[in-house]
Amino acid sequence: MLNRYDLTLNELMIFNSEMKSAEKSAGIAYLMLLGGHLGLHRFYLKRKGSAFGQLAVFAVAILTYIFFAVAAELESDAFLAVSMVLFFLSALALFIWVIVDLFLLPGMIQEYNKVVERNILDQIEHHRRMEQLSGRGAVNLNKPTSSE
């Protein structure tokens, strides 16, 4: 399995270029956490399942807030109490989720970037194999040859 220390100079330049364009930024992820109740930071890190979950909890909070406002106008005590409890529960769940994400975000970014790095290294390794099979094999200057 290839790692970044096994790369030739040209491969390293390609690797750095690809990583720069594909890796995720902690600064951008934290800015998106400001809209954390919508799950933007999770969409950014390609965690679509939990992002849609956060979006769904946000939608429930908005709907129950609307029901709460309607119940207040109708002066329906039972409807008011149920909508108020549902609103505060969904809003509290969302608030806690965003606070937890505040601490989980660095690990999520690092995990995503490691996957990107592994994919790029796999592509470089595949390209090396294809060159060797075609007879134009690139010489790896980092490893001694069998004739030494």
SVG drawing of the C-alpha trace seen along z (x, -y; Angstrom):
<svg xmlns="http://www.w3.org/2000/svg" viewBox="-60 -35 85 43">
<polyline fill="none" stroke="black" stroke-width="0.4" points="0.0,0.0 1.4,-3.3 1.9,-6.2 2.9,-9.8 6.5,-9.2 6.8,-6.6 6.0,-9.2 8.4,-10.6 8.7,-14.3 6.2,-14.5 3.7,-12.3 4.1,-14.3 3.3,-17.5 0.2,-15.8 -0.8,-14.5 -0.5,-18.0 -2.5,-19.6 -5.3,-17.0 -5.4,-17.2 -5.6,-21.0 -8.6,-20.9 -10.4,-18.0 -9.8,-18.3 -12.3,-20.0 -11.4,-23.1 -12.0,-23.3 -12.7,-27.1 -15.5,-26.6 -16.9,-23.7 -17.1,-25.8 -18.7,-28.7 -21.3,-26.2 -21.9,-25.1 -23.4,-28.5 -26.2,-27.2 -25.9,-23.9 -29.5,-23.6 -29.9,-23.0 -27.0,-20.4 -25.0,-22.4 -21.7,-21.3 -22.7,-17.7 -23.7,-18.1 -20.3,-19.8 -18.5,-16.7 -20.7,-14.3 -22.5,-12.9 -25.9,-13.1 -27.8,-10.7 -27.2,-12.7 -27.5,-16.0 -31.0,-15.0 -31.7,-14.0 -30.7,-17.4 -32.8,-19.0 -35.8,-16.9 -35.5,-17.8 -35.3,-21.5 -38.4,-21.1 -40.2,-19.5 -39.2,-22.4 -40.5,-24.9 -43.8,-23.1 -44.4,-22.8 -43.5,-26.5 -46.2,-27.3 -48.7,-25.0 -47.8,-26.8 -48.5,-30.2 -51.8,-28.9 -52.8,-27.4 -52.1,-30.6 -54.4,-32.5 -57.1,-29.8 -56.7,-29.8 -56.8,-26.0 -55.1,-24.9 -54.6,-21.3 -53.3,-22.1 -51.1,-24.8 -49.6,-22.6 -48.8,-19.7 -47.3,-22.1 -45.3,-23.9 -43.8,-20.6 -43.0,-19.3 -41.4,-22.6 -39.2,-22.7 -38.2,-19.1 -37.2,-19.4 -35.5,-22.7 -33.6,-21.2 -32.6,-18.1 -31.3,-20.3 -29.4,-22.6 -27.7,-19.6 -26.9,-18.1 -25.2,-21.3 -23.2,-21.6 -22.0,-18.0 -21.1,-18.6 -19.0,-21.6 -16.6,-19.1 -17.0,-16.3 -16.3,-18.5 -12.4,-18.3 -12.6,-14.5 -15.1,-14.4 -12.9,-16.7 -9.8,-14.7 -11.7,-11.4 -13.0,-12.9 -9.5,-14.2 -7.9,-10.8 -10.4,-9.1 -9.6,-11.7 -5.9,-11.1 -6.2,-7.3 -8.3,-7.6 -5.7,-9.9 -2.8,-7.6 -4.8,-4.6 -5.2,-6.4 -1.5,-7.2 -0.6,-3.6 -3.0,-2.4 -1.4,-4.8 2.0,-3.5 0.9,0.1 -0.6,-0.9 2.7,-2.6 4.7,0.5 2.4,2.8 2.8,0.7 6.6,0.9 7.1,-2.8 7.4,-2.1 8.4,-5.0 11.5,-4.3 10.9,-4.6 13.9,-6.4 13.0,-5.7 13.5,-1.9 16.8,-0.2 16.8,2.0 17.6,5.8 21.0,5.2 22.5,3.2"/>
</svg>
